[in-house]
Amino acid sequence: MLAIVCPGQGSQTPGFLAPWLELPGFQDRLNWLSAVAAMDLVEHGTTSDADTIKDTAVAQPLIVGAGLVSLLALFSHPADGFRLVGAGAGHSVGEITAASAAGVLSAEQAMVFVRERGKGMAAASAVLPTGMAAVVGGTEDDVLSVLDKHGLTPANRNGGGQIVAAGTMEQLDALKADPPAKARVIPLQVAGAFHTEHMGSAVEQLGGYARAMSTHDPRVALVSNKDGQVVHSGVDVLRRLVTQVSSPVRWDLTMETLVGMGVTGIIEIPPAGTLVGLAKRDMPGVEALALKSPDDLDAAHRMIREHGDPQQAMDPTWRLVISPAKGTVTIADLTAGEDVRPGTEIATVNTLRDSYPVSALHGGQVLEWLVDDGDPVAPGQPILRLYPTEL
């Protein structure tokens, strides 16, 4: 199974888009997204310096725009991607890229949303001096205990022994002076304490915009960076895009879910490199490619041929109810022929950490259970087959 992963803020480097402009149509498409984002993405991706593209209001639209246009170099038509890609995921702002690539949002919706997200997070960051630092090494329990002692939030849990702390600069200075045992504290070049309560004002603003937006259900299995769940409702995806601004990113759980789904290859789209580095540590046996320049396209197309499989495309979500997580399933007392209304809870998936209700988003008539009560299930695994009816 092939997965496409989309990087987050901090992955951008000066000039990273320059070689891509040589591809036919690339600059025209980027110019169009520039018009939607109300900023010159071509300039920021080619000639702007590091300080300019570090600005949250610039970095976020640049990363999403670059990812969306580069995807067209992988698949000349979006339908090809839907047919061959088994799963998608994004780290932080990259989840907007992944949502658009999966068909939840249009490219234009994604660019307006990320433009306002970047502006809102930049404004929230200006209220109080805040920042982030990577804590590398040490035991997880010890690191989390020390962060709690200093009042910091574990904003990103990236796997590979890396947890990103976020909070005020005073709290980060205290962490640097008193780090966890056997751990290094590395300050990150970001403008604020992202994925913490410090971003509350941005969440409120985005929530207002989201109420006016329409969505479609994902065309591929979309793994949420909030908790590693497979999300198959477009409404739920958009809700998570709003709340993730102030919620920690669990990329460790995202990778765990991708492995559990049977992913054998991942391609990270531009600006690529960070997520492949994490995958090489936490996804052993999975082939990983960072698509950094057009020189990597031959290798990417080879991976699509070898790992992409048209038979892996999910059945339409109005026919199948799928598991959101890896765990043990408890099914409801429903038999063939019964009608299920939209929103009916048909099962619960229990994990070591939590329990997740499973609902029939569109309703229908029960055709057959695809699992038995108490069976182990994988994320994205079909649980119940429904025949669509008007209820």
Buried (B, 14 or more C-beta within 10 A) or exposed (E): BBBBBBBBBBBBEBEBBEBBEEBEEBBEBBEBBBEBBEBBBBBBBBEBEEEBBBBBBBBBBBBBBBBBBBBBBBBEEBEBBBBBBBBBBBBBBBBBBBBBBBBBBBBBBBBBBBBBBBBBBBBBBEEEEBBBBBBBBBEEEBBBEBBEEBEBBBBBBBBBBBBBBBBBEEBBBBBBEEBBEEBEBEBBEBBBBBBBEBBEBBBBBBBEBBEEBEBEBBBBBBBBBBBBBBBBBBBBBBBBBBEBBBBBBBBBBBBBBBBBBBBBBBBBBBBBBBBBBBBEEBBEEBBBBBBBBBEBBEBBBEBBEEBBBEEBBBEEBBBBBBBBBBBBBBBBEBEEEEBBEEEBEBBBBBBEEEEBEBBBBBBBBBEEBBBEEEBEBBBBBBBBBBBEEEE
